[in-house]
């Protein structure tokens, strides 16, 4: 718990909150642009809860991968630069334990930002004149799926940043992940399952079919499997980091 508290203290100095705010603003901004464009069309069926859901399902994959990579890189880079791995080890926190603490602290920020962006989508739907009852189950399900995907991507980037000193590598992978996340909706289902970024498309709650916006059923089983497998692999990899000798 002491290690986690220390990580929360670091987040303020690293301006992770500002990056999280940028993440929320980017998701909301992209959702607003898409929703307003469709809402001003002549298709009255477009003004439904499917519209902001489709916007979120597109905006989160666009904005999240790179900004999550930036947050993970910043939280780990400070350890590389100041020999923080060795300092924390002398205080009883091995490298793997420190990475796990970073997932807890930064994960709460990423999860909170994702939930905030999703909640903003509800207000957006009301603002553009949606009068249908809110599909609360679908909305909460999509939010949970998006949070899961974001946390798995965060865990992956924390491991990459911890293993590789050059953070340009981690950021480059974040850019590649963004491209995969954007394009994954056009992949076959089996291909979308091959990378963590592909699961953004599996989590989608709405999409455009021609000029119509339709709701979808997120692949909850696949997202749950991603979360479970990701948690196990993250634990095993950080335990392996605990066993590695830290060099001064």
Beta strands, then each sheet from edge to edge (+ up, - down):
strand 1: 206-209
strand 2: 212-215
sheet 1: 1+ 2-
end
